[in-house]
């Protein structure tokens, strides 16, 4: 079989795509002189640094750190593992002070020699100014590198935020403050570059759903469709996390419970004509998340009560789109959606039993500073929000719709190009 070229190709990101203005404004408002980012998503957000090697360890045990002072906004520092130093020759970054640190790739049993860093850099690069600077700042460890960076930026005796206080406890600091939520707050308003990345990720998801639906034939099982989606999304150029992209369960029968899919082979069934399959798919492209999908009526169109549910669900999402404005709280959005369901013909009891919920979207499926698992937060201009609607019912009746919106003063800007009606058979609109 010939190699397949991805439809959505990976190219270098802009040198700076983070919201620097919001970052420095937030640091000032919260009384922080600087910030140290160690968790992998925050390092990527602030620098663009995300080599494949970095993805093989947990985000709380990263290979890099970014140190930024709001008093020296043009002089941030990134400390990276020696073996990843060359990554930033391919992915440009606005951070010009790039400092390597020694890792376990250096030998313990023999002397490392006079020029250990040269082991990790091609000969053609070793006379370049960037390499000479990096060699002069080669630290014996990540902790040592961060400590020196703090000193160089005058932050040792300042009030500094850390997204990981475990790292802070290894350093000599005057005052270290928990800034995990601070960086989430910065990230919740997207830059133009981030919005384009999220829109592209959504297009990939939509195309993967459409192509997966097109493979169905009588006798196809749910597990086969799930696997087809995972493979299709990857072939298109996206990435699916273990154990898979599909999130919501599609129980067979009349039980209306809403719960999450296990991704285990035991949760399988033949996908029969007339079934309502709820697509809720997760994955990433260029590290930014996709989410969402909608109801697919297998080899048929919605009929009878299910048609009314589909129409009411579409009308409710339209109402949410109009209401998706800065300052509006989740409770207000829920009230708008439930009102639309009642106007669409659902009984009071049925409308009250619908699920209407929201979360932010970006480098993860929250990407908002929240302090409670049940928090009635308000929308902010420039936030990207995933809106979910689920009308309970059996497998021939239920309704599901998830749309991705950019919050604007004029209402939500949808990312999916299809409409809000269920997919009837293989007819994608």
TAKALIN-V700388 format. One record per helix or strand. SS is the DSSP state (helix for helix, strand for strand). FROM is the first residue (numbers start at 1). LEN is the number of residues. If there is no record, write none. Layout:
BEGIN
ss->{SS/SS}
from->{FROM/FROM}
len->{LEN/LEN}
END
This chain:
BEGIN
ss->{helix/strand/helix/helix/helix/strand/strand/helix/strand/helix/helix/helix/strand/helix/strand/helix/strand/helix/helix/strand/helix/strand/strand/strand/strand/strand/strand/strand/strand/strand/strand/helix/strand/helix/helix/strand/strand/strand/strand/strand/strand/strand}
from->{20/34/40/52/59/64/77/82/97/116/123/129/139/142/159/165/175/180/192/221/222/239/246/248/260/270/276/281/283/288/293/304/329/330/348/355/378/384/399/411/423/427}
len->{10/4/8/5/3/6/5/8/5/5/3/8/1/11/4/4/4/8/23/1/15/1/1/1/1/1/3/1/3/3/5/20/1/14/5/6/1/8/10/4/2/1}
END
